[in-house]
Amino acid sequence: MKVPRGRLDKSRVVTDPRDTLADVLDRELTGYAVFESQETLLLDGEGRGLITFTDGVPVLVYHTGTDRGGPPALADLAIPGPYHVSIYALDAANLESAHEAADLRVPPGMPAERLGGDPALADSTRRAASDERLRTTDSDESSAEGGATEQSAVEAFLDDAEKIEAIKQQARSEAHERAQQWEF
């Protein structure tokens, strides 16, 4: 997925993606956020997650490591933090062509629910979404939430043996380092 380079608005480490989603919504940002997970930062994991926004409302999600978009890309991002997040501001006109990719779209509240685990933030996001956006995604969201064919982020994470093994290896390494520091 190609998105024009925006103006860097903020770059920081967060432990919960909910913080970024709430911040972007509060500021009604149009642009995108790039999420690099702990796995990518510390374990040479592959891929970054990209979420685009219009007036603070998520539109597209894409994961570079898995080359998946939409709700499946949210599952790829749903791993324990921290995350390094870079937020870029960009004119809406520069996002129009990217936002035409229907296979990368997500319902407005889905990132807050699946990444942030925050139903209240998801409701706030839906209220901020345009009526047109809600009409085009209502059926997508209800089928994604209740459909048997769509995995939840947790189910998708638990099905990914490589991610689980990487987290286990990282935990072993950290435990070994602490044991050495404490002279066990």
C-alpha positions as CSV (number, residue, x, y, z in Angstrom):
1,M,0.0,0.0,0.0
2,K,1.4,3.4,-1.0
3,V,0.6,6.4,1.1
4,P,2.2,9.8,0.4
5,R,4.7,10.9,3.1
6,G,3.0,13.2,5.6
7,R,4.3,15.7,8.1
8,L,5.5,14.0,11.3
9,D,3.2,15.2,14.0
10,K,4.2,13.0,16.9
11,S,6.6,10.0,17.6
12,R,6.6,8.1,20.9
13,V,6.5,4.8,22.6
14,V,3.1,3.7,24.0
15,T,2.2,0.6,25.9
16,D,-1.4,0.6,24.7
17,P,-2.5,1.4,21.1
18,R,-5.7,2.8,22.7
19,D,-3.8,5.9,23.7
20,T,-2.9,6.7,20.1
21,L,-6.4,6.0,18.8
22,A,-7.9,8.3,21.5
23,D,-5.4,11.0,20.8
24,V,-6.0,11.0,17.1
25,L,-9.7,11.0,17.6
26,D,-9.5,13.9,20.1
27,R,-7.4,16.0,17.7
28,E,-9.5,15.0,14.6
29,L,-6.3,14.2,12.8
30,T,-6.4,13.4,9.1
31,G,-3.3,11.4,8.2
32,Y,-1.9,8.1,9.4
33,A,-0.1,6.3,12.2
34,V,2.7,3.8,11.9
35,F,2.8,1.1,14.7
36,E,6.0,-0.8,15.3
37,S,5.5,-3.5,17.9
38,Q,7.9,-4.7,20.6
39,E,8.4,-7.8,18.5
40,T,9.6,-5.7,15.5
41,L,11.7,-3.4,17.7
42,L,13.4,-6.0,19.9
43,L,13.2,-9.3,18.1
44,D,13.9,-8.3,14.5
45,G,10.3,-9.1,13.7
46,E,9.0,-8.0,10.4
47,G,6.4,-5.5,9.5
48,R,4.7,-2.4,10.7
49,G,1.1,-1.6,11.0
50,L,-0.4,1.4,9.3
51,I,-3.7,3.0,10.1
52,T,-5.1,5.9,8.1
53,F,-7.5,8.4,9.6
54,T,-10.0,11.0,8.3
55,D,-10.9,13.5,11.0
56,G,-9.7,11.1,13.7
57,V,-11.7,8.2,12.4
58,P,-9.8,5.1,11.2
59,V,-10.4,4.2,7.6
60,L,-7.7,1.7,6.5
61,V,-5.4,-0.8,8.2
62,Y,-2.5,-2.5,6.5
63,H,0.4,-4.7,7.9
64,T,3.6,-4.7,5.9
65,G,5.0,-7.9,7.4
66,T,2.0,-10.1,6.4
67,D,0.8,-8.0,3.5
68,R,-2.7,-8.1,4.8
69,G,-5.2,-5.3,5.1
70,G,-8.5,-4.6,6.8
71,P,-9.6,-6.6,9.9
72,P,-7.0,-9.3,9.4
73,A,-4.3,-6.7,9.6
74,L,-5.7,-5.7,13.0
75,A,-5.1,-9.2,14.2
76,D,-1.5,-8.9,13.0
77,L,-1.1,-5.8,15.2
78,A,-2.8,-7.3,18.2
79,I,0.3,-8.4,20.1
80,P,1.5,-7.1,23.5
81,G,3.1,-3.7,23.5
82,P,5.0,-1.5,23.8
83,Y,4.7,0.1,20.4
84,H,6.7,2.8,18.8
85,V,4.1,5.0,17.1
86,S,4.7,7.7,14.5
87,I,1.8,9.9,13.6
88,Y,1.7,11.9,10.4
89,A,-0.6,14.6,9.3
90,L,-1.7,14.6,5.7
91,D,-4.3,16.4,3.6
92,A,-7.4,14.4,2.9
93,A,-6.9,14.8,-0.8
94,N,-3.6,12.9,-0.6
95,L,-5.4,10.0,1.0
96,E,-8.3,9.7,-1.4
97,S,-6.7,7.2,-3.7
98,A,-5.5,5.0,-0.9
99,H,-9.0,5.1,0.7
100,E,-10.5,3.6,-2.4
101,A,-9.0,0.2,-1.5
102,A,-12.1,-1.6,-0.1
103,D,-10.1,-4.7,1.0
104,L,-8.1,-2.5,3.4
105,R,-11.0,-0.7,5.0
106,V,-12.2,-1.3,8.6
107,P,-15.4,-0.2,10.3
108,P,-14.8,3.0,12.3
109,G,-14.9,1.4,15.8
110,M,-13.1,-1.8,15.1
111,P,-9.5,-0.6,15.8
112,A,-10.6,0.7,19.2
113,E,-12.3,-2.6,20.0
114,R,-9.6,-5.0,18.7
115,L,-6.4,-3.1,19.5
116,G,-7.5,-0.9,22.4
117,G,-10.1,-3.2,23.9
118,D,-12.2,-0.1,24.6
119,P,-15.9,-0.3,23.7
120,A,-16.4,3.3,24.9
121,L,-13.7,4.6,22.6
122,A,-15.2,2.5,19.7
123,D,-18.6,4.2,20.4
124,S,-17.0,7.6,20.4
125,T,-15.3,6.8,17.1
126,R,-18.5,5.7,15.5
127,R,-20.2,8.9,16.7
128,A,-17.4,10.9,15.0
129,A,-17.7,9.0,11.7
130,S,-19.7,10.5,8.9
131,D,-23.1,9.1,8.1
132,E,-21.9,8.0,4.7
133,R,-19.0,6.1,6.4
134,L,-21.3,4.4,8.9
135,R,-23.7,3.3,6.1
136,T,-20.9,1.7,4.1
137,T,-19.4,0.0,7.0
138,D,-22.4,-1.0,9.2
139,S,-22.9,-4.3,7.4
140,D,-19.1,-5.0,7.4
141,E,-18.8,-4.3,11.1
142,S,-21.8,-6.5,12.1
143,S,-20.6,-9.4,9.9
144,A,-17.0,-9.0,11.2
145,E,-18.2,-8.9,14.9
146,G,-20.7,-11.8,14.7
147,G,-19.7,-13.8,11.7
148,A,-18.2,-17.2,12.1
149,T,-15.7,-16.6,9.2
150,E,-14.0,-13.7,10.9
151,Q,-11.5,-14.4,13.7
152,S,-11.2,-12.1,16.6
153,A,-7.8,-10.5,17.2
154,V,-7.2,-12.8,20.1
155,E,-8.0,-15.9,18.1
156,A,-5.8,-14.9,15.3
157,F,-3.0,-14.2,17.7
158,L,-3.3,-17.5,19.4
159,D,-3.3,-19.2,16.0
160,D,0.1,-17.6,15.2
161,A,2.6,-20.0,16.6
162,E,5.6,-17.9,15.5
163,K,4.4,-14.9,17.4
164,I,3.8,-16.9,20.5
165,E,7.2,-18.6,20.2
166,A,8.9,-15.2,19.8
167,I,7.2,-13.8,22.9
168,K,8.3,-16.9,24.8
169,Q,11.9,-16.5,23.7
170,Q,11.9,-12.9,24.6
171,A,10.5,-13.7,28.1
172,R,13.2,-16.4,28.6
173,S,15.9,-13.9,27.6
174,E,14.6,-11.2,29.9
175,A,14.3,-13.7,32.8
176,H,17.8,-14.9,32.2
177,E,19.1,-11.3,32.2
178,R,17.3,-10.5,35.4
179,A,18.6,-13.7,37.1
180,Q,22.1,-12.7,36.2
181,Q,21.6,-9.2,37.5
182,W,20.2,-10.5,40.8
183,E,23.0,-13.1,40.9
184,F,20.7,-16.1,40.9
